[in-house]
Amino acid sequence: MSMRTWTVGDLDQIAAIEEECFSDPWTRRMLADSFLSDRFVGILLEEDGNVVAYGGMSVVMDEAEIQLVAVSEMYRRCGRGRAVLEALIEKARERGVKKVFLEVRVSNAPAQILYLKNGFCGLYCRTRYYPDGEDAVVMVKELD
């Protein structure tokens, strides 16, 4: 298992995991547009040449927003999501970030537990945030 930053060659595998994991996945085009931004940081876990987990965030000044965290279904509940999240937080620290934000579906209890265990706190709810009408919980983690 190895952790590294995204390359353009990873976008097809990342897009496939997006399709597998989310009802409203980012398209390959959305992923590519984010990847091309100088504010974007993308981290992935690779096993045997295959992307099995990834995350992405946007950094602006001293704040970051984690936009993506996903683990391929057969690799869940083994610490891979936590490893990606921790790597993103470390990259945020390296860039001088003071606060990291993210949003998560109210129904996604496993992700909420992961974020809470990693020091995130609920901040507020965005009503009907997702295209299917589900609410999002906005969470924040303050960095030292």
N, C-alpha and C positions, 0 to 999 in steps of 0.2 A: 504494500500500500504506500503510495506517495502523494504528497500534497504539493500543489504548484499553482501558479497563476494560469488563467485561461489563455488560450491562443485561438486564433480564428479557426484553426482546424478542429477545435473542440465544439463548435457551435451546433453541428448536427446532432452529436450525442447529447448535448445539454438540452436542445429542443425536444428530443425524443423523451427525455426524462420529464421535461415540463408537461408533455402530453400525457404521460403515464400518471403523474402526480396531481394535476390540477384540473378542475372543471373549467377554468378560464385561464389557460396557459399563455405565457408569453410566446409569441411567434418567433421564428428564426430571425425575422427582420427586426423585431423589437430587441432581441438579444444582441444582434449585430450592431444596432444603433447605440445601445448602451456600451458595448465593448469598445466602440470607437471614441467614446467620450473620455477626455483626460481626467474627469472626476470619478470615473468608474474603477472599482477594484473587484476583480473576479478571482475566486479561489475554488479549486476543485480537488477531489480525491480520486485517484486513479488506481485501479487494481487490474493487473494483467492487461494493460493497455486500454482498459475501458473506464470511462467516467462513471463513477457510482454515486457521487454526491458532489454538490457544488453550492456556492453562495455568491452573491454579488451585492455590492453596496455603492452608493454615491456619496462622495465626500465634498462638502462645501464649507470652506473656512474651518471652524472648530466643531462642526456637526456632521454626522453621517446618518444615512438612512439605509438600513439593510432592506433590499428590495426582493431578494431571492434567497431561499435556502430550501434545498430539496435533496432527498435521498431516494435512490431507486428502490422500489418496493422490496426486493429480495435482500437488501442490505440494511434495512431499518432495525432499530432497537439494538444496535451494536456499537453505539458511540460515534458513528460517522457524522451525524448531524451536529453533535456537540463539538467534534473536532473542527468542522468547517466554521461553525459559529465562533469558536475561540480564535481561529486563525483570522477571521474578519475583524474581530475586536482588537487583536494584536496589530493588524495593519492600520486600524483606525488610530490606535495609540501612537504608532510610528509617525502618523501624519498630524499629530497634535490635536486630535479630536477630543472634545470634552464630554459630548453627549451623543449617544447612539440611539436612534429611533427605529421602530419597525411597526408594521401592523400585521395582525393575524386574525383569521376568521374566528368568530366566537365559538364555532363548533369544533375547532381544531385543538382539542384538549392536549394531545401529545406535544404539539408545538408550543402551546402556552406553558406546559410544564417544563419543557426544555429551556425556554426563555426565562422563566421564573428561577429555575435552578442556577442559571447563569447570571443572576443579578439584575434582570430586567423587572420593572414594576409597571403595572397598568397605569395609564395616564388618563385616558378617556375613551369613549366609544364613538365611532363614526357610523351613524345610522344608515342602513341600506347602501353601504359602501361598494359592495361587489355587484357585478351585473345581474346576478340572480336575486338580489335584494338582501343578502345576508349582511349583518353588521360586522364591523372590524373593531378589534381592540387595539388601540395604539399603546405601545409600550416604550419605555425609555430606560437606558442604563447610563449612569454618570460614570465617567472614567476619571481616574486620579490624575 
